[in-house]
Amino acid sequence: MRLDHLLIASAVCVGLAGCGSKADPVLLGTLEWDRIALPAEASEPVLTLAVKEGDQVSAGQLLLTLDGRRMDAKLAQAQAQVAQQQAQLAELVHGARSEQLDAARAALASAQAGRIEADKQFRRQADLAAKQLVARATLDTARATRDRADAQVATAEAQLRELTHGTRVEQVEQAEAALAAAKSARDEIQLNRSKLDVRAPRAGRIDALPFKPGDQPPINASVASLLVGDAPYARVFVPASQRAGLRDGEKFLVRAKGIDHDLAAHLRSVASEPAFTPYYALTGDDASRLVYRAELVIDAIDGKTLPAGLPVEARPAQ
């Protein structure tokens, strides 16, 4: 009888223990930083590295330099094109020089003198042809020479009128448009040239420099990776059963691998779309469930001492 009472008391104690509050759920994930990848604007060899991996850099600081000789040649060509278009526009705006007018007048006088001589020759041959003293072909040749002289006079007169009447508005507008296009092409090349000096867009820490001096990265390949922000964050995965209870700013305690104390953190965001549970968070029935990715920002911690990629566990703060 005494033994039966002991067994019942033991069962009650176990039941009471089982009725207590469940342990706080643990969220698994990794420690991350906001990351910026800087691409190669052109496929040119790396000339120099101004920093090394792990260095702290400020905004605008030079990180590395790509070979700019090919771009310099293109820029010189573009600048020459701009100068040529500027000269052509100036010529149209300012009109013909006095030397050009004198040359045009002289050409007209020469054409007129030639026409007079050709006309005399034609009349002379026509008189002879009327008396049947020359062949008909000779008269035809003289007529063709006279007509050609008339055409030369008309051409010289048109050229002189073009110089004296000035440039048409449409020609000036075309020259202005050509100059604007040349300047735009030059500015684009200048911008691309400046990007061969890769600079930090924000203050941060150099995480990776995949290419060394002499390497030629392909265009748009990442030549530098920068970790930015005041503090890292824990990227964890929240089961669907806990998603509804999370609120922005909620406090958490995060334990990173290799760190012997908890880190205070707060919830920054939770993804609106679910994803499949990552392999390292699979436990029992959770293997078939969907989870929501969340970001827990680490509070009051020297971020320089925490590398990216550390496994973490997070639980709500009490």
C-alpha positions, 0 to 999 in steps of 0.5 A: 500500500505504501508502495502504491502511494509512492508510485502515484505521487511520482506520476503527479510530479511528472505530470506537473512538470509536463504541464509547465511552460515549454522551452523557448523555441530556438531559431537557427541561422548564420551571422551576416553583414550587408554586403556590396559587390563592386563590378568591373566596368571593363575587362581590363587588367588589374594594375594595383591594389590600394587595400588588402582584405580586412582593411577598414575603408572610408567612403570614396577611398581608392580600392584598386585600379584597372588598366586605363590605356585603352580607354584613354585612347578612346577618350582622346578620339572622342575629344578630337571629334568634339573639337572637329564638330566645334570648328565646323559649327564655328565656320557655319556661324561666322560665315565665309572668310574674305579669302574664300569670297575672293577665290569664288569671285575669281573662279566666276570671272574665269568661268565667264571668260571661258564662256565668252571664248567658247561662244566665239569659237562656236559662232566661228565654226557655225559660219564656216559650217554654213559655208560648208568649209568644216565638218558637221562634227566640228560644229557639234564639238564647238557647241558642246564646249560652249554649253559646258562653259555655260554650266561652269559659269552657273556653278561658279555663280551658285557657289558665290551666292552660297558664300555671300548669302550665309549659312542656312538655319537648318545647317547650323542646327544640324551642326549643333546636334552633331556637336551635342552627340559628340560631347555626349559620347565623350562624357560617356567615355570619361565616366567609364574611364573614371570607374576604372579607379574602383572606389568604396561607395560607403565606409566598411571593411574589405571582405574579398579581393578576388583578383590580383595585379595582372589578372584580367577580370571579365566585365561585370565580375566582382573585383571587390566585396565590401561589408558595410553597416554599423553592426552585423545581423543574424539571418534566421528561419522562423517556422510558420507556427511562430510567424504570427507572433513576431513583431518588428523590434522584438528582442532576441538573444543570439548565441554565435558559434565560438562566442561564449555569451549571448548577444542582444538583438532586435527583429528588423524584418521578416520575409513575407514569402515563405521558403523551404527549411534550410538543411541545417534547420531540419529536425524531425517533422520540421523537414517538410514545413515552410519557414520565413526568413528573418533578420535580427540586428545585433545591438551594442556590439563591436561589429569588427570582431564578428565575421560573417558566416558564423552559425547562430542560435536565437531565442526570444529575450525574457 
